Amino acid sequence: MITREQTADKIASYLHHEITLGQLVDWAENAVMDGDFSVQDTAVLSRVLSRIGLADVRAFGLTWEDCEDMLKQLGFATHIDVVAV
């Protein structure tokens, strides 16, 4: 079953450069095809995963603001730390 937490973790992995945009899109497309969501989360997960699934189309893309908004819809907040390298 796909959860809000798993979806937020995948978005975070993308933002941390642990997975590529292509990997995120593939995961989202597979999750939508499986469609195994809890009843109370179906609407938000369908909306967020469908949006991610379009991110590999040039006209749609995926911005930081998009990710921030999707995380907010999932019940999560973003936090940025800037550190010296």
C-alpha positions in Angstrom: 0.0 0.0 0.0 1.3 3.4 -1.0 1.1 5.9 1.9 1.5 9.6 2.4 4.8 9.0 4.2 6.3 6.9 1.4 5.3 9.5 -1.1 6.9 12.3 1.0 10.0 10.1 1.4 10.3 9.7 -2.4 9.9 13.5 -3.0 12.5 14.1 -0.3 14.9 11.6 -1.9 14.5 13.5 -5.2 15.2 16.8 -3.5 18.3 15.3 -1.8 19.5 14.1 -5.2 19.3 10.5 -4.0 17.1 9.5 -6.9 16.7 11.1 -10.4 13.6 12.8 -11.7 13.2 9.8 -14.0 13.2 7.4 -11.1 10.7 9.6 -9.2 8.4 9.7 -12.2 8.7 5.9 -12.8 7.9 5.2 -9.1 4.9 7.6 -9.2 3.5 6.1 -12.5 3.8 2.5 -11.1 2.2 3.6 -7.8 -0.8 5.1 -9.8 -1.1 1.9 -11.9 -1.1 -0.2 -8.7 -3.6 2.1 -7.1 -3.2 0.5 -3.7 -4.1 3.5 -1.5 -5.9 3.7 1.8 -9.5 5.0 1.4 -8.9 8.2 3.3 -5.7 9.1 1.3 -6.9 8.2 -2.2 -7.7 11.7 -3.3 -4.5 13.4 -2.2 -2.3 10.5 -3.3 -3.9 10.3 -6.7 -3.5 14.1 -7.1 0.1 14.2 -6.0 1.3 11.1 -7.8 -0.4 12.1 -11.0 1.4 15.5 -10.8 4.7 13.7 -10.3 3.9 11.5 -13.2 3.8 14.5 -15.5 7.1 15.9 -14.3 9.1 14.3 -17.2 7.2 16.3 -19.7 9.0 19.5 -20.5 5.8 21.7 -20.3 5.2 20.6 -16.8 8.6 20.0 -15.1 9.0 19.9 -11.4 10.1 23.0 -9.4 11.0 23.3 -5.7 7.7 25.1 -5.2 5.8 22.1 -6.7 7.6 19.7 -4.4 6.9 22.0 -1.4 3.2 22.2 -2.3 2.9 18.5 -2.8 4.6 17.8 0.6 2.2 20.3 2.2 -0.8 18.4 0.7 0.6 15.2 2.1 0.8 16.8 5.6 4.6 17.6 5.7 6.6 20.8 5.8 9.9 21.5 4.2 13.0 22.7 6.0 16.2 23.9 4.4 19.6 23.8 6.0 22.4 25.7 4.2 25.8 24.4 5.3 29.4 25.1 4.2 31.0 22.5 2.0 
